[in-house]
Amino acid sequence: MVHQTFSQLCSFDYTTKKVKIYKAPWSIQDKPRFAYRGLLLDTSRHYLPIIVIKQIIESMSYAKLNVLHWHIIDEESFPLEVPTYPDLWKGSYTRWERYTVEDAYEIVNFAKMRGINVMAEVDVPGHAESWGAGYPDLWPSPSCREPLDVSKNFTFDVISGILTDIRTIFPFELFHLGGDEVNTDCWRSTPHIKEWLQNHNMTARDAYQYFVLKAQEIAVSKNWSPVNWEETFNTFPSKLHPKTIVHNWLGPGVCPKVVAKGFRCIYSNQGVWYLDHLDVPWDEVYTAEPLEGIQKASEQELVIGGEVCMWAETVDTSDVQQTIWPRAAAAAERLWSQRDSSSKNVTITALPRLQNFRCLLNKRGVPAAPVKNFYARRAPVGPGSCYEQ
């Protein structure tokens, strides 16, 4: 990350045709405010080729983001090879839109060379319909396909097999187990699961807790700290594994509750840090505050950082990078730099920096969109300099 600071002091002088460091000498003391500075990339809603993921990782390093949260699979497609359960990637869109074990290693190693960790996500028990394309027994029934069947040992055998296979690929200490948006209607309406619930004296809500905790146990047994979306905390906060990191997304005010209970938190409030929300302007991304509502220093330390999320329902290779950039850089500065509470016009001072950074990204071949367009990723409105958008 240090070389990124240095590189931005250097510029090419077209008169002398030499690279110069202006206003030298410099003395810079700098360190990140948060240890975790992430970008979520969803490759289930649309497949992204390896080369594009690498380009995004490279551009993350320019903004000093250091965690790629790889949301590899979801209900729409299962593109990842799992050797122990080789039919799982029958859930890919086509046989040309898949990631081999070697591909995954390549991405992790490429990121590592740039100071970036890769946190994989296997979202359970919801968001998993695609698993049943290869193993239909994972569905509650052929007509009711989500969440994964809580009543079968086979379900947890498959989860354990996936996590065992990918543990060596993803050495990062955190692993994301999802746990969001779990609609338990299939469990309540499928006869054999309904009977299982009755035999175990469980409600569907109890079974949701049972499933999440069992998946956590599997992850912890493989020496991972589990990360879960906030619904798990909102539903059964006292039952979560003590190592759990709660991932906020639904709105503000969650991290204060999480850290008050002694859990760690990642901030991704969808109102400001979901990049698929194209009408969220750069300044709202920039002024979002992960520590909002948290006063105690001991509790502030439990917010390990935050991440912007690039959900892929409406992005693919054609538009993903201009949707990520430059707004992700506004969040990156928030996660790196100390909050300037003294200035009411902080966005005025930040705007030229962000515009310059967008031009730097363009110079480096990253198709970052103009900063101030009302909708993200819109093309420029007319002729003009990058520096005077």
Summary of the structure (lengths in Angstrom):
residues: 389
radius of gyration: 22.1
end to end distance: 28.0
largest distance: 81.4
contacts: 1269
relative contact order: 0.12
helix: 39%
strand: 14%
